[in-house]
Amino acid sequence: MQAPVTQGGLDASTDVAIVGAGILGLAHAAAAVKRGLRVTVFERSDIAVGASIRNFGQMLVTGQPPGIMLDLARESRALYLDWADKAGIFARANGALLFARNVSEEAVLDEFMATRATAFGYNVKLLRSADLTNLYDGRFMRHRAALQGFDDLQLYSREAIPALASWLATQGVRFHFGTLVRHVEGGRLETTAGVCNAERVIVCSGHDYQTLCADHLRALQPQVCRLQMLRVTPEDGFRLEHAVLTGLSCTHYGAFADLPTARALAMQIEHQRPELARHGIHLLVSPTPYGDWIIGDSHDYGQDARPFNAESVDNIMLDLARDTFGSKLRVVERWQGVYGAKCHVPGSGAFSITRVDDRTTVALMHSGIGMSVGPALAHRHMDALVDGTALPQWTPPAGASAAPAVVAA
């Protein structure tokens, strides 16, 4: 899991300096290399330890709302498949299954299929009856329906991120891990390894809003989201080959959340299962390449990620998973996910590209879908910088009656 550290001292100059070696930073590096630029990446930790390795590895196209987010997800999918071929990262292309466990969840899927799926070309199929019975030898036939998304990918983030960095190093990207960037201004980076001058500086600082460009980021009024997550082993040896969600996720993901049936479902959940609404819980399950599953998640918003996990929250998620799969689960690992979350500024969205000065921009995700849309966002950002065109901007979802929620991925 150790990412490469380029040998030798710090270059005095570079074409593009990138701060942060998570998925956004690495994707910017890949985009810059594609444009023939010299690239230097700084990462304060010995390996990337933030949102990019703590997540589910679900690269969801199906969950994204129509408009720029859906476009970015589709473009990111193609980039991941290219990286899987060139960098050897694991990318399972079996898609995702979203199970409707009751009438209310089924109604959301029916409305989605009748309206949005066709209108915006989602590559999906609604499984019922024989299709549902034939899925995994009838294991899920007690559910009412399942939305199968064919374009969704499954990554194993804790391995994919270092592998992508290793491949980029072979393409000429210089990495300086364990190197803190203290200050950025006018193309000059002051780091713990010395000073570097760059034609362009791109800050991809994740949920750290205070170390660099703090004045500009403060204006966004961002938050941090903390998630409780687990890795489990199914005791019956069930081999899952798809990412799995349930109808609970329809109240969180932008492809569904603004639909009238999804709003009704959210009200029903708040009335019947207030603990789910209180902790922002919905079920996500991601199979790893090794037969175990990553499950979650919950959402706790604030200015800082509090370090204390609640066992009651873990138990709720485990019960949801056991009920969905009918499997006994053994917990083998627990951790906290974390990501930069929603902003309070009116009109803000799932990401921001902020120009700090003539040579410096800051690229941030304000939702948990960085793995799903980050690669394409980085490439659009780099193209705009090189070509002198407008920077990418979040826009409200196409065809939506209100801006829906977009959360963990």
Secondary structure as the mmCIF struct_conf table of DSSP 4:
data_model
#
loop_
_struct_conf.conf_type_id
_struct_conf.id
_struct_conf.beg_label_comp_id
_struct_conf.beg_label_asym_id
_struct_conf.beg_label_seq_id
_struct_conf.end_label_comp_id
_struct_conf.end_label_asym_id
_struct_conf.end_label_seq_id
HELX_LH_PP_P HELX_LH_PP_P1 GLN A 2 PRO A 4
BEND BEND1 GLY A 8 GLY A 8
BEND BEND2 ALA A 12 ALA A 12
STRN STRN1 SER A 13 VAL A 19
BEND BEND3 GLY A 22 GLY A 22
HELX_RH_AL_P HELX_RH_AL_P1 ILE A 23 LYS A 34
TURN_TY1_P TURN_TY1_P1 ARG A 35 GLY A 36
STRN STRN2 VAL A 39 GLU A 43
BEND BEND4 ARG A 44 ILE A 47
BEND BEND5 GLY A 50 GLY A 50
HELX_RH_AL_P HELX_RH_AL_P2 ALA A 51 ARG A 54
BEND BEND6 ASN A 55 ASN A 55
STRN STRN3 GLN A 58 MET A 59
BEND BEND7 VAL A 61 VAL A 61
TURN_TY1_P TURN_TY1_P2 THR A 62 GLY A 63
BEND BEND8 GLN A 64 GLN A 64
HELX_LH_PP_P HELX_LH_PP_P2 PRO A 65 PRO A 65
TURN_TY1_P TURN_TY1_P3 PRO A 66 GLY A 67
HELX_RH_AL_P HELX_RH_AL_P3 ILE A 68 ALA A 87
STRN STRN4 ALA A 91 ARG A 92
BEND BEND9 ASN A 94 ASN A 94
STRN STRN5 ALA A 96 ALA A 100
BEND BEND10 ASN A 102 ASN A 102
HELX_RH_AL_P HELX_RH_AL_P4 VAL A 103 PHE A 112
HELX_RH_PI_P HELX_RH_PI_P1 MET A 113 ALA A 117
HELX_RH_AL_P HELX_RH_AL_P5 THR A 118 ALA A 119
TURN_TY1_P TURN_TY1_P4 PHE A 120 GLY A 121
STRN STRN6 VAL A 124 LEU A 127
HELX_RH_AL_P HELX_RH_AL_P6 SER A 129 ASN A 134
HELX_RH_3T_P HELX_RH_3T_P1 LEU A 135 GLY A 138
TURN_TY1_P TURN_TY1_P5 ARG A 139 ARG A 142
BEND BEND11 HIS A 143 ARG A 144
STRN STRN7 ALA A 145 GLY A 149
BEND BEND12 PHE A 150 ASP A 151
STRN STRN8 LEU A 153 LEU A 155
HELX_RH_AL_P HELX_RH_AL_P7 SER A 157 THR A 170
TURN_TY1_P TURN_TY1_P6 GLN A 171 GLY A 172
STRN STRN9 ARG A 174 PHE A 177
TURN_TY1_P TURN_TY1_P7 GLY A 178 GLY A 178
STRN STRN10 VAL A 181 GLU A 185
TURN_TY1_P TURN_TY1_P8 GLY A 186 GLY A 187
STRN STRN11 ARG A 188 THR A 191
TURN_TY1_P TURN_TY1_P9 THR A 192 ALA A 193
STRN STRN12 GLY A 194 VAL A 203
TURN_TY1_P TURN_TY1_P10 GLY A 206 HIS A 207
BEND BEND13 GLN A 210 CYS A 213
HELX_RH_AL_P HELX_RH_AL_P8 ALA A 214 ARG A 218
TURN_TY1_P TURN_TY1_P11 ALA A 219 LEU A 220
STRN STRN13 PRO A 222 PRO A 234
TURN_TY1_P TURN_TY1_P12 GLU A 235 ASP A 236
BEND BEND14 HIS A 242 HIS A 242
STRN STRN14 ALA A 243 THR A 246
HELX_RH_3T_P HELX_RH_3T_P2 GLY A 247 THR A 251
TURN_TY1_P TURN_TY1_P13 HIS A 252 HIS A 252
BEND BEND15 TYR A 253 TYR A 253
TURN_TY1_P TURN_TY1_P14 GLY A 254 ASP A 258
BEND BEND16 LEU A 259 LEU A 259
HELX_RH_AL_P HELX_RH_AL_P9 PRO A 260 GLN A 272
HELX_RH_AL_P HELX_RH_AL_P10 PRO A 274 HIS A 279
TURN_TY1_P TURN_TY1_P15 GLY A 280 GLY A 280
STRN STRN15 LEU A 284 PRO A 287
TURN_TY1_P TURN_TY1_P16 PRO A 289 TYR A 290
BEND BEND17 GLY A 291 GLY A 291
STRN STRN16 TRP A 293 GLY A 296
STRN STRN17 ASP A 300 GLY A 302
BEND BEND18 GLN A 303 ASP A 304
BEND BEND19 PRO A 307 PRO A 307
HELX_LH_PP_P HELX_LH_PP_P3 PHE A 308 ALA A 310
HELX_RH_AL_P HELX_RH_AL_P11 GLU A 311 PHE A 325
STRN STRN18 LEU A 329 CYS A 343
BEND BEND20 VAL A 345 VAL A 345
TURN_TY1_P TURN_TY1_P17 PRO A 346 GLY A 347
BEND BEND21 ALA A 350 ALA A 350
STRN STRN19 PHE A 351 ASP A 357
TURN_TY1_P TURN_TY1_P18 ASP A 358 ARG A 359
STRN STRN20 THR A 360 MET A 365
BEND BEND22 HIS A 366 GLY A 368
HELX_RH_AL_P HELX_RH_AL_P12 GLY A 370 ASP A 387
TURN_TY1_P TURN_TY1_P19 GLY A 388 GLY A 388
HELX_LH_PP_P HELX_LH_PP_P4 ALA A 390 PRO A 392
HELX_LH_PP_P HELX_LH_PP_P5 PRO A 396 PRO A 397
TURN_TY1_P TURN_TY1_P20 ALA A 398 GLY A 399
BEND BEND23 SER A 401 ALA A 402
#
